[in-house]
Amino acid sequence: MGTMLLAMAMVAGQPATTPESLTIDLKTPTVSVPRSLFGVFFEEINNAGEGGLYGELLMNRALVPAESGLPQGWAGTEGVRFDASSKLNAARAGSLVIPRGGSASNLGFWGIATRVNEPLKGQLWLRGAGQVRVSLLSAEGSHASNVVTLRVGSTWGEHSISLVPTRQANNLRLNIEVVEGREVHLGYASLSPRKVFKSSEGGLRPDLAQRVDALKPGFLRFPGGCYVEGNDLSNCFDWKSTLVDIEQRPATPRTFWGYISSNGLGYHEYLLMCKDMKAEPMFVINCGMSHSEIEPMATMDRYVQDALDAIEYANGPVTSPMGALRAKNGHPESFNLKYIEIGNENGYTWAFGGQAPYYERFALINKAIKARYPEIITISNVPVPQPGDLTSEHYYDAPNWFWRNKDRYDTYDRAGQRVYVGEYAVTRANGRGSLAGALSEAAFMTGMERNADIVAMASYAPLLENINNRQWNPNAIVFDNHRSYGTPSYWVQKMFADHRAQRMVKQTLVAGIGDPPQVEGRFGFKTWGTACEFKDVSISINGQSRYQSALPALSDFDDIRGGWKVEGGVLKQTDLQDNLYAAIKGVTAQAADNWVFEFSAKKVQGREGFMALAAFQAQDVGIQWNLGGWTNTIHAFERDRNRVGNAVEAGIESGRWYRVRLEKRGAELIGSLDGRVVETLREEGAPSLASSAGVDTSRRELVLKLVNGAERERTLELRGLPLSRQWKGEILTADSLMAENTLDQPNLVTPRPWPVQAGTSVTLPPRSLVVVRIPLTPGEVRPYLGVQ
């Protein structure tokens, strides 16, 4: 362990006044960096696939019925109805019945987008003697394409159509009108662009697929995420049912994320996506655990067999039943599935079922896989007693956490298990995806590069978001039905992909620590899984009373989440959900202010205590003094929901009134309960400079990645670099750390060339990720050759 650590990047934190420097030892290669280090993770969330990456234009093409009325996504004239007794096949729940003179329309995923003369292809499954006309209609009801006339027979038949748009629009709908006969039954419908990404069978929307492909993913993890587990085992991802033609595939009426999936993006299509993007496939399988249900060990055979069959379908010879099915589906060649992750976020202490059920289910499935397919790399969700090849780690947090953890892998035990950082992103204090979050992720990624002997793989999450159904924030790629953009985090991923090194170089970074975070913002209360009451509130700033009320009114608050009400002489929060708060209106403290915030609080019921909010700026952004947190075991300060300072082991009693006092005196926060000081906090600054150095052997260049998270430019002394060469640079920066891209302004924060001169120092602009490429001689590259 010690020898390896000496060869790794050395990083030292110094006071801000110390000259900052980066020393490169080109004669000392360190760790090899596989192409698989950075990949992508696709999850069916945010309508990422259904209504996104998968090119289908019709919402609920499978006609999953609603509780009443027509299926979601469909509208009809008078007399159009859903008939559960008329089914195309056993996978369907019924059909739409359209009477003569009536019509049914599909509104698409928040409208159907078209371009003039870019044809769409469709399939309709119809029965009932008659004639129908099919076209695209505008919101006003005028034709926006050619009209296709179909003769319908008395038995179910598939009808292929081609629609050529006559206008560019984003809010069209598909219209099916019965013009002859008594009535016609629609059993299934599909409409998609003829223009798709690479494999026509994959059916991917080109602009979104090209954005993903531009990341040059070393691997692709699919299809989730919580989508794999499901709310219960009945709605987890059933990959085998997706191996048939689309009209025969059972739909998922309600995925974990609450919307319908027609399962057009199935196991075979995922594997085609991996092939088209030259990404090694990683399939996440259900391990018999969901968010509310666990399969008994006595009946786990199905899940074991599903895992084995998934590998055989992807990789097996065409002489095997599963390999023959793959060939029948159009792909006799192996897909070269390389990774199997067994479960998703199972085995955590906070996850349903906890650790023990996951340990035994992982061991069972892993043993079966290794017995038949020893070459498959297996991944556990958490460290397990009988480990696989890799263990997964997931990190969602604030920018400061990523900065403070940029070197976390420097000290990992080299004799321990290697890591797959399967999900990571800044999800707090990051707007809808800002430069601040992206730069802190970049800092974290430099640490993963420098420690690629420990971090085998990593993938940002989530990948895609339909802006009409944002269920997670932020995401790498945001889109509507005709546009898309990459968030700053996307561009960080792309810069790291464009500037891969095959082997890292020994480096020493001497960098200052930033200033402590400021304490400024508003005040309020917060609960977590607990009902509480509050009264007798006062706030004084710099000795002046700014708010005082024995019984706060709801009108005193302007940012409220939860079941807050005034009743019985107290302010009550009655909801037992997590992360519920109320921020007091119009009282804001500045960083230089001293203040005192006091109130009385009582826990009524629930699993935790209550919190005092200070420096509140938005949900999960600011300071909270958490009294009785972590299942009522600890009092602790938190910033952006990360624990800071020292914690005190203690809890909050139910039914008892406490007097809470939170005071800011200079740079110190002082927390008191019932007149007794419980704990104090004086925050320290976080790092704001990160680096990695590696050799791109294919281009014979040294690649430096430098991240400056500070609001000021900084000069970095450079040592050990070739000076008689022409350096090239690229930069990602903006005028504000909170700068974001949008659909209307997609390129506010994007990389651009950066002129850089060879020299013994470099001045990094504020708020920037910089990549510098320096040509090397054959002799300088030679020690780095022979690695992948």
N, C-alpha and C positions, 0 to 999 in steps of 0.2 A: 504493500500500500504506500509506504513512505517514498519508495523510489519513483513510483508512478506520479505521485503528487508533486515531486520535485521537477518532473518533466512537464507538468501541466502549466497552464498560465498562472503566473503569480500576480496577485492583486493586493494593493495596499491602500488603505484609507488614510488620508492625511488632512490636516487642517487646510481650510480653503486658501490660506496665504502661501502654502508650500507650492513651488513650481510643479505643474502637472506634466507628466512625461510618459511616453510609451517607448519601451526598448524592445527591439526585435532581434532574436538570435537565429539568423537564417541557417546556421549550421546544425541546428537542433530541431529536427521534426518531432512532433509529439504524436497525437492520436490520428488515426485514419478516420475519414468521414465518409460513410457510405451514402450513395444517392438516396437511400431510404430515410435519411435523417429527417427530412422535411417532406411531409405528404399532406393529404387533405382528408377531412372527415365529412362525409355527407350524411345528414340525418333528415328524415321526413318530418320536418318541423317548419313552421312559418309558411306553409304551402311551398316548400322548397322544391319538391318534386312534382306533386299533384298541383298543377297550376303554375309551374315554374320550369325547372330543368327538363322535365318530361314534356314533350312537345304537344300533348293533347290539348285542344282548345276548348273542349266542352266540359263544363263542371257537372260532375255526377253523370257521366255517360252511362254508368251501369244502372241508373234508375233506382238507386237505393231509396226506398219510400220514406216519406215524412210521416209524422204522427197523424197529420191531417192535411188534406189538400194535395197538391202535386209535389213530386220529389223536388228537393232543393236544386236550384239551378234551372228549373223548368218553369215555363209559364204557358198558358193556353187560353184560347177563346172559350166562350160558353160551351159546355158540353164535353170538354176534354177532361178525362178522368184517369185515375190509376186503377188498374184491374189486377188484383193479386192472384186471380185464378188463371190468368193468361200469361204463361211464362215461355220465354225462348228456350231455356234449358234449366237444369236443376240449380245452377249457380245464380239464377236471377230470381228476384222477389216478385216480379210481375211486369206489366207493360203499360205504356200510355195508350189509351184509346182515343183516337181522333175522329170525330164524326164528319160526315160530308159537309163541306163548307166551313169547317173549322180548321184551326192550325195550332201547332205546338212549337214553342221556341225555346232554344237554349241560349242563355245570356252569356255563356262563357265564364271565365274567371275574371269577374269585374270588367266584362266587355271582351269582344273578340277584336284583336288588332290585325289589320291587313295593310298590304301595299299593293298598288296598282299592278296588275298582271303577274303577281307572284301567286301561283295557283295553290289551292288547298285540296287535299284528297280526303275523302270521307267514305265511311261504310255505314249503312243503315240496315238493320234487320227488321223486316216488315212482314206482315201477313194480313189478309182480308181483301177480297176482290175489290179492286178500285184503282185509282190513279192519284198520284201525289206530285206536287211540285215542291222543289227544294231550292232555296236560295239564301243569300245573306241579305238581311234587312238592316237599315239604319234605325236609330232611335225614333225617327219620325215615321218609320214604316215604309220607306222607299227602298227599291231594289238597289243593292250595292254589289251585285255580281250577276253572272249569267243565271238563268233559271233552268234547272234540270228536271225533266219530267220522267217519272218512273211508273211502270205498270206493275201492280202488286198482285200476287197470286193468293190463293186461299190457304197455302201452307207457308211456314216461315221460310224466308229467303234472304240472302245477303245481296245488297245492292251497292255497288261502288259508284261514287260520284266524283266529279272534278268541278270545283268552283273557282272561277277566275275573278278576283275582285276588280271592280271598276273604279274604286276610289281608295285613297289612303285614309283610314279611320281607325279609331281605337275603341269604339263602343258599339260594334255591330253585334248581331245575333243570328244564329242559324234558325231558319223558319221552315217548317214542314207543313204543307197545306194539302188537305184532301179535297180533290176537285171532282172525283167520280166515285161511285160505289156508296155503300152504306156507311162503313167505318173502316178504319185501318188501325192496326195495332203496331206500335213501335216497341220492339223488345230490347234494342241496344243501339247505340249510336256512337260514332267516332268521327272527329274532324281534326286534321293536323296539317301543318305546312308540308309541301313536298320537299322543300329545302330543309335538310336536317344536318346535324353534325356528324361527319365521317360515316360511320356504319349506319346505313339506312334502317337496319333492323332496330338499332338502339332508339331511334326516334327522339333525339335530344334537341332542345331549342338551341340553335347555333350560337347566338350571342352570349348566352349564359355558359354554355359548354366551352366556348372559346375562352371566356374569362377564367374558368377553372383550369383548362388546359394550359393557359399561359403561366400558371404557377409551377408547371413542370413537376407535378407531384411524383415523388418517389414511390408512394403507395396511396391507395384509396381505401379508407375504412368506411364500411357501409353495413346496414342502413340506419344505424342509430347506436347509442342513444336510447332514451326511454321508449322510443318507437319499438325497439326490440323486445322489451319486457312487456309492455302493455299495462293498462290499469289492472287487468287480470289476465289469466292465461288464455282466455278465449279470444282476446283481441291483440295478442302479440303477433309479430310478423311471421306468417306461415309461408315460408319460401317455396315449398313444394307445390302449393296451389297456384303459383305464378308461372309454372312451366308449361302451361297450355295456352291455346289461342286466347286473345284478349276477351272475347265474348263469353268464354267458358270460365274465366277466372272469377272466383268469389271476390266481391268487394269487401273492404273493411268499413262498416257503417260509421264507426267512430274510432279513429285511431287514438293513441294516447293523448295526442295534441288536439283532439276534439273535432276533427273534420273527416270527411269521407275520402277514402282512397280507393280508386278503381284497380290499384295494383298493376297498372300498366308498366310501371317501373319495377320489374320483378327481378328475381335472382339472375336470370340469364341476361337481362338488360344491364344490370349492374356490372356483370363480368365483361360485357361488351364495352361498357364505359371505361373500365380499367384498361382493356386492350387498346382502345382508341387513344387513350391518354398516356399509354406506355407506363402505367402505374401498377405496381404489384398489388394484387387484391388482398384485402383483409376483411373477412366476413365475421361479423359479430353474431353469435348464435345465442338463442335463449337457452338458459341452463336449468329450466324448470322453476324459475322464480319470476314473479311479476311484482308490481307495486302493492298487491293486496293478497297474493295467493302463492303458495309454494306446492309444487308437485311432490307427493310422498316418495321417499327413496325406493319403495317397493314397486313403483310404477314409472321409474325414470327411463326404462328401456327406450321409449319413443324418442326422448331427447338425445340419448346417446346415438341411436340409429340416425336421427336427423343430422347430427354432426358428421357422422361417417358418410352419409349419403351426399351431403353438401360437398365434401371433398371429392368424392368419387364422380359426382356430376361435373365438377369443374376440371378435374385432372385425369379421370380414369380412361382406360382404353375403350374404344367403341365396341369392343366385344363384351363389356360389362353392361348390365341393364341400365345403370345411370349414365354411363358413357354413351351408350346407344341412344338414349333419350336426348343427350346433348347434341349428338350428330343429327338426329331427326329434327331438332330445332335449328339446324343450319350451321353448326360449328363442330365438325369432327375433331379439330385440333384441340389440344389441351388449353385451358385458360391459365394454367400455371398458378393456381391459388397457392399462396405462400403462408398466409397468416390466418389463424383462427383465434378470435378473442372469445373466451367462454364467459358469457354474461355481460351485462353492462351495469356498472355501479352497484353490483351486488357485493355483499361481504363487508360493507362499511358498517360501523357501529350504528350510524344513524339510518341506514337503509332498512327497508322492510325485511324482517327475518334475521337481521344481524349477521354475525360472522359464521357461526357454526354450520348452519344449513348450506351456506355457500362453500365452505371448506370441503364438505363431503361431496357436494355435487361437482365442484371443479375437479376433485381428485378422480371421481368416477369417469367423467367425460375425457379428461386429459389422459388417463391411463388407456382408454379405448383408442383414442387418436394415436397415441405414441406406439401402441402395439401394431396398428395397421399402417400408419403413415408417419414413420419416425422423422421424415424430413419436414413435416409441417411445424411451423413455429407457433407455439401456443402462448397465449397471454392471459394472465389473471387480472381481475379487477383490483385486487389488493394483494399484499404479500400473504401467501398461504403456506401451511405446514408442508405440503407436498408440491413444490413449485413447478411451474411450467418454465418456458424459456425467458419470458419477460413479465414484468408486472406493470400495471397501468397506474398513472397518477393524473388527477384532474385538478386544475387550478383556475378558479374564477375569483377575481379579487380586484382591489383598487390599484392605481398606478404605483403608489408607494410600496405595496407588497412586492410587485415585480422588480422594482429597483432594489429593494432590500434583499431580494432572493436571487439576484443575477449570478451570484457566485455559489449558490447552494450546492451544486454538484461538484465543486472543487474538493470537498471533504467527504464525499460519499466513499464508503468502503469498496475498494476495487475488487475485493473478494466476494462481494455481495451480488445480488441479482441485478441484471441490467433493467433499465426503465424504458417504458413507452409513455411519453407525456401525451396521452390520448386526447385531452381536451384542455385548452387554456385560453384565456382571454381576460382583458380588463372589462369588468362588468359594473364597476362603481366609479363615480366621479369621472364619467367618460362620455356624457351626453349620449348621442346616438351613434357614437363611433368617432372619436376625436383624435387629433394628433397626439395629445397627452397619453392616451392609452396605447396608441401604436408605438410610440417611442419607448415606453416602459416594456412593452412586449419585445421590441427589438433588443433592448438591453438583456432581457431574459434569454433570448435566442442566442446571443453571443456566448452566454454561459453554457448553453446546450451544445453549441459547436465546439467550444474548447474542451468539453467533456463528453465527446462522442463515444468514448469507450464505455461510459456509463449510460448516457442517453442514446439508445439505439434508434429511436423514432420519436417524432412529435407532430401534432396536427392541431391547428387553430380550430376553434369551434364557437358557434355554428358557422356553416359555410354560406348559406343562402337565405334570403328573406324576401317574400312577397310583401311589398309595403302595405298592402291591403289587409294583411293578417300577421302583424308583428307579434310574435308570442315570446320572443327572447330578444334581449338587447345587450350589446350590439351584435351585428353579423358582418361577415366579410364582404358579401356581395348583396346589394339591395336592388330590387327591380319592380317594375309593374308589367303590364302586358306588352310593352313595346320598347322599354328603355331599361338601362341598368347602370350601376356605377359601383366602383370599388371604394370601400371605406379606407381611411388611412392605414388601418390594420391590414387590409388586402394588399396595399402597395408595399408595406413592409415585407409581407410574405413573398411578394414577387421579386423584390430586390434581393432577398436572401436566395431565392431560387435562381435568379439571373447571375448571381455571383457566388456560385458554389466553389468550395475548395475541396480537394480530395485528401489533403492532410494538413493538419494545423501546425503552426510554428510556435516555438517557445516565445512567450512575451512576458514583459513585466509592465504593468500599468500602475502608475502612481497618480492618484486622483483625489481631489478634495471632496469633503462631505458638504452637502448643501445646507442651507439655513433650515432651522426647524420650521415645520409648517405653521402657518398663522392660525390663530384662534379668532375667527370673526364670523359673524352670522347671527342667527336668531335663536330663540329659546322655545322649549316645548316639552312635551311628555311623549313617552313611547311604551308600548307593551309588546310582549312576545308570547303568544299562546296563553294569555292570562287576562282575566277581567279585573280591572282596578278602578279606584275612585281617587279624585284629587280635589283639593280645596286650599284656601288661604295662600294664594300665590302672590309673590312680590319679586320685582326685578329693579335693582338700582345699578346705574352705570356712572362711574366716576363720582360716587357719592350722591347722585341725584336720582330720586325715585322716578322710574319710567313706566312701571306698571304695578298696580296693586288691586287685588280683588279677592274677597273672601269666597265668592262663588263666580268663577269665570262663566261668561255666556258663550254660546257657540259662535256668536258673531265676533268674538274676540280672536278667533282663529281663522286663517285663510288658506291653510294647507292641511287637510284632514284626511286620514285614511283609517277606516274602521267604524265601529258602532258607538260613536260618541254622542252623549246626550246629557242634559242637565235635569236632574231628578232628585228629590229628597234632600235638597240643600247641598248637593255635591255634583261635580263633573264626573260622569261615568264613562268608561270604555268597557262595553259588555261583550264584545266579540272575542272568541278564543283563537282566532287566526294569528299568524305571525306578522311581525313588522308593521304594526299599526301605530299611528302617531298623530299628534296635533301640534302645529307650530303657531305660536302667538303672533298675531298680526302687528306690524308697525314698530316692533322693538328690535333693533339691530345693533350689535356691538361691533366696533372696529378693532383692528388688531392691537392698537395701542391702549385700548380702554382697560380699566379695571372694573370688575362688576361682581354683584352677588345675586344669585338666583335661588329663591327659597320657595318651598311648597310643602304641603302635607299630602301623604299618599297612603293608600291602603290596598292591599291585595285581597280580592274577593274569592277568586278561584282560578285554577290553572296551574301550569307546571313551572312557572318562573316568577320573577318579581316585577319590578317596574324600572323605568329609565328616565333620567333627566337629560334633555337634549340641550346642547349649547353649540355655538358655531354652526347651527343648522343652515344648510343651503338647499338641499334637496334630499329625496329619499336616499338613505345610505351614504350621504355626504355630510360630514361634520363630526362633532364630538358627541358621544353619549356615555353617560356614567350608568353602567348596567349593574343594578342592584338585584342580586338573586338570579343572575344569568346562569347559562349552562346547567339547565334543570335545577335551578335554585341552589347552586353550590358555591357560587363565586360572586364577589363584587369586583368589578374591573372597569377601567376606562377603555373606550374603543374609539378609534378614528376610522371613519368609512367602514365600520363594522369589523375592523381588525383590532384585536386586543393590543393595547400599548401600555407600557409601564408594568408595575407589579400588581398582581391580583391578590385579593384577600379571600380566604376560604370562609364563606358565610352565606346565610340564606335570609329570606324574608318570610315572616310568619303571616299566615292568613288571618284576616279579621282584626288586625292591629294597625292603628294609625302611626306613621313614622313622620318625623320632621326632617326633610331633606334640604341640605344647604350645599350649593356648589358655588365656589368663589374663584375668580381669577385675580391673582395678585402678581403683576409683572408677567413673567413667563411661566408661572406656576399655577396649576389648578389644584384646588383643595376641596375634597369631598367630605362632608360631615353628615352623620346620622344622629338625630336626637342630641345635638350639641357636642358630639364626640367626633374628632377627626378620624376618618376611616382610612383614607389613602390620599396621596398627592401624586401629581403628574407633572413632569417637566420633559417635554418631548425633545428628541434629538433629530438632527437632520438626516436625510437619506442620501445615498449616492446619487449622482446625476450624470456620471460619465462611465461609459462601458466600451469595451473593444474586443475584437477577435482578429486573429491574423492566420491566414492559411494560404496554401499554394494551389492554384488551379493548374494542374499538370497539363491539361489539354491545350491551354493557351499560354503556358509557360509564364505565368504572372503571379505575383504576390497580391493577395486580396486583403485589404484592411477594411474592417467595418467599425465605424466610430459613431457612438451615440451620445449626443449632448442633450440632456433633458432640462438644462437650466434655461432661464429667461435671459441669459447674457451670453455673448460670445466668449470663447475661452481659447487660449493659445496652448497647444500641446507640443512639448519638446519631443522630437523624434530622434531615435538613435538606432543605428544598425541597418539603415535602409539604403539601397542603391540610389545615388544622387545623379548619376550621369545618364538617366533615362527620362523619357517623357511619361509623366504620370497622367492618368485619366481619372475623372471623378464623376459621381452621380450623387444627387442629394434629394432628400425628402424633407421639406420644411414648410412653414406657413407663418403668418404674422401673429398667430395666437395658438397657444396650446390647445384651446378648445375648438379650433377650426375643424370643420366637417365638410364632406362632400354631400351633395344632394342630387336628386334626379334632374333638377333644373340647372344646377351648377356642379356637374360631376367631376370637374378637374381642378377644383380649388386646391386640393392637397394631392399632388401626384409627383412622381420623380421627374427630375430634369437633369441634363448634363451640368456638371459643376467644374469650372476651370480650377485646376490645382497645379502649382509649381513644385517641382522637386526641391526639397530643402530639408533643413534640420528642425523645422517646426511647421505646424499647420494651425491655422486659426479656424476653429469650428464655429459656424453661425449658431445663434441661439436656436433651441427647439429643432434639432436636426438629427437625421440619420445620414451619414456620409459613407460612401464606398469609394475607396481609392484602389486603383489597379496599377501595379508597377511591373514592367517587363523584367524578366530574369534571364540570365545566361544559361546555356545548357548545363554548365558545371554547377550552378546554384540550384537548378531543378533536380539534378541527378539523385540526391538523397531522398527525394519525395516520390520517385517513380516506383512502379510495381505495386501500387495500392489502388483500390477502387473507391 
